[in-house]
């Protein structure tokens, strides 16, 4: 073969070789093609195309979610803990309503007026000592006793553990030889 014929044969096979190489590249690449970064957006996605299974765990952050877009129905029951909620986000629970009880007691231990919850009064043998019986536990409550006479003072305390649901009230004179003396008083219990 001469130099010219070799050159001619190369040019004749070149288009065939080019087509073969091109066919090889296309067949190995398949139908895939590269997509540039950020080239798919919300306009290209069909509604409900992205499901929970298609999202990597912990991939969605707070900054990815529009404020106010998630309602309580969107959150699985039991999935949130106190650590998930920022301090001050939730309103504090409402305060329990307070309940006020009262008793107006005569000098001899008679119950002159009272609210529900105050059952009875017993005048003890020691002068100035009274036991007020209630239908509830007064331990968590605030107690206040006020004498009816300006010459006396009164105090209210919880009874010992042996007397359930009772308040002890003592009345005494402001001056004089006998500090404790019988006297009428008002008792207020706020729970």
C-alpha positions as CSV (number, residue, x, y, z in Angstrom):
1,X,0.0,0.0,0.0
2,X,1.3,3.3,-0.9
3,X,1.5,6.4,1.2
4,X,-1.4,8.0,-0.6
5,X,-3.7,5.0,-0.3
6,X,-3.0,4.7,3.5
7,X,-4.0,8.3,3.9
8,X,-7.1,7.8,1.8
9,X,-8.2,4.8,3.7
10,X,-7.7,6.6,7.0
11,X,-10.0,9.4,5.8
12,X,-12.6,6.9,4.7
13,X,-12.7,5.0,8.0
14,X,-12.6,8.2,10.1
15,X,-16.4,8.9,9.8
16,X,-17.2,5.3,10.6
17,X,-15.0,5.3,13.6
18,X,-16.4,8.6,14.8
19,X,-20.0,7.3,14.6
20,X,-19.0,4.1,16.4
21,X,-17.3,6.0,19.3
22,X,-20.2,8.4,19.5
23,X,-22.7,5.4,19.7
24,X,-20.5,3.8,22.4
25,X,-20.6,7.0,24.5
26,X,-24.3,7.5,24.2
27,X,-25.1,3.8,24.9
28,X,-23.0,3.7,28.1
29,X,-24.4,7.1,29.3
30,X,-27.9,5.9,28.9
31,X,-30.6,8.6,29.1
32,X,-29.0,10.3,32.1
33,X,-28.0,13.9,32.0
34,X,-26.6,16.3,34.6
35,X,-28.7,18.9,36.3
36,X,-27.1,22.1,37.5
37,X,-27.2,23.0,41.2
38,X,-30.5,24.8,42.2
39,X,-32.0,24.1,38.8
40,X,-35.1,22.4,40.2
41,X,-37.4,24.5,42.3
42,X,-41.0,24.7,43.5
43,X,-42.3,25.3,40.0
44,X,-40.9,22.0,38.7
45,X,-42.3,19.9,41.6
46,X,-45.8,18.5,41.4
47,X,-48.1,19.0,44.5
48,X,-47.4,16.3,47.2
49,X,-44.4,15.0,45.2
50,X,-42.1,15.3,48.2
51,X,-43.2,12.9,50.9
52,X,-41.8,12.1,54.4
53,X,-40.0,9.0,53.1
54,X,-38.1,11.1,50.5
55,X,-36.8,13.6,53.1
56,X,-33.6,12.5,55.0
57,X,-34.1,12.4,58.8
58,X,-33.3,15.7,60.6
59,X,-32.9,17.4,57.2
60,X,-35.7,20.0,57.8
61,X,-34.7,22.6,60.3
62,X,-36.6,25.4,62.0
63,X,-35.3,27.9,59.5
64,X,-36.7,25.8,56.6
65,X,-40.3,26.2,57.9
66,X,-42.4,29.3,57.6
67,X,-43.4,30.8,61.0
68,X,-47.0,29.9,61.8
69,X,-47.3,27.3,59.0
70,X,-47.4,24.2,61.4
71,X,-50.5,23.7,63.5
72,X,-51.0,21.3,66.4
73,X,-52.7,18.8,64.0
74,X,-49.4,18.6,62.0
75,X,-47.5,17.4,65.0
76,X,-47.6,13.7,66.1
77,X,-49.0,13.3,69.6
78,X,-46.2,12.5,72.1
79,X,-43.4,13.6,69.7
80,X,-42.6,16.9,71.5
81,X,-40.9,17.1,74.9
82,X,-40.3,20.1,77.2
83,X,-36.8,20.4,75.7
84,X,-38.3,21.0,72.2
85,X,-40.2,24.1,73.4
86,X,-38.3,27.3,74.0
87,X,-38.9,29.0,77.4
88,X,-41.7,31.5,77.4
89,X,-43.3,30.2,74.2
90,X,-46.2,28.6,76.1
91,X,-48.5,30.6,78.4
92,X,-48.3,29.5,82.0
93,X,-51.2,27.3,83.2
94,X,-54.0,29.2,84.7
95,X,-53.8,29.6,88.5
96,X,-56.2,27.5,90.4
97,X,-59.1,29.5,91.6
98,X,-58.8,30.4,95.3
99,X,-61.5,29.5,97.7
100,X,-62.3,31.5,100.9
101,X,-64.0,30.1,104.0
102,X,-65.0,32.0,107.0
103,X,-66.4,31.6,110.5
104,X,-67.7,34.1,113.0
105,X,-67.5,32.6,116.5
106,X,-69.0,33.8,119.8
107,X,-67.2,34.0,123.1
108,X,-68.7,30.7,124.2
109,X,-67.7,28.8,121.1
110,X,-71.0,29.2,119.3
111,X,-70.9,29.4,115.5
112,X,-72.7,32.7,114.7
113,X,-72.1,32.7,110.9
114,X,-70.0,30.5,108.6
115,X,-69.4,29.5,105.0
116,X,-69.7,26.0,103.6
117,X,-66.6,24.0,104.6
118,X,-66.7,25.2,108.2
119,X,-68.5,22.4,110.1
120,X,-68.3,23.2,113.8
121,X,-66.5,25.0,116.7
122,X,-65.5,23.4,120.0
123,X,-64.5,25.6,123.0
124,X,-61.8,23.9,124.8
125,X,-61.4,23.7,128.6
126,X,-58.5,26.1,128.6
127,X,-59.7,29.7,128.4
128,X,-59.3,31.3,125.0
129,X,-58.7,28.1,123.1
130,X,-61.1,27.0,120.3
131,X,-61.0,24.1,117.7
132,X,-62.7,24.8,114.3
133,X,-63.6,21.7,112.3
134,X,-63.5,21.9,108.5
135,X,-64.6,19.6,105.7
136,X,-61.2,20.0,103.9
137,X,-57.5,19.9,104.7
138,X,-56.5,23.5,105.7
139,X,-52.8,22.7,105.6
140,X,-52.1,24.4,102.3
141,X,-54.3,27.4,103.1
142,X,-53.6,30.8,104.6
143,X,-55.2,31.3,108.1
144,X,-56.2,34.5,109.7
145,X,-58.0,35.1,113.0
146,X,-59.2,38.5,114.2
147,X,-60.8,39.3,117.6
148,X,-64.1,41.1,117.8
149,X,-62.9,43.1,120.9
150,X,-60.2,45.7,120.5
151,X,-58.7,44.7,123.8
152,X,-57.9,41.2,122.5
153,X,-55.7,39.5,119.9
154,X,-56.3,36.3,118.2
155,X,-54.1,33.7,116.4
156,X,-54.9,30.8,114.2
157,X,-52.7,27.7,113.7
158,X,-53.1,24.2,112.3
159,X,-53.9,21.5,114.8
160,X,-51.6,18.6,115.4
161,X,-51.7,15.6,113.1
162,X,-54.1,13.8,115.5
163,X,-56.8,16.3,114.7
164,X,-57.7,16.0,111.0
165,X,-59.2,19.0,109.1
166,X,-59.0,21.3,112.1
167,X,-57.8,24.8,112.9
168,X,-56.7,25.9,116.4
169,X,-57.7,29.5,117.4
170,X,-56.5,31.2,120.5
171,X,-57.8,34.5,121.9
172,X,-56.0,36.5,124.5
173,X,-56.1,39.9,126.2
174,X,-53.7,42.6,125.2
175,X,-52.9,43.3,128.9
176,X,-53.9,41.9,132.3
177,X,-52.9,39.1,134.6
178,X,-54.4,36.2,132.5
179,X,-53.1,36.3,128.9
180,X,-55.6,33.9,127.4
181,X,-59.2,34.7,127.7
182,X,-62.4,33.7,126.0
183,X,-63.4,36.1,123.2
184,X,-65.4,36.2,120.0
185,X,-63.4,36.1,116.8
186,X,-63.6,35.9,113.0
187,X,-61.6,33.2,111.2
188,X,-60.7,33.5,107.5
189,X,-59.2,30.6,105.5
190,X,-58.0,31.2,102.0
191,X,-57.0,28.1,99.9
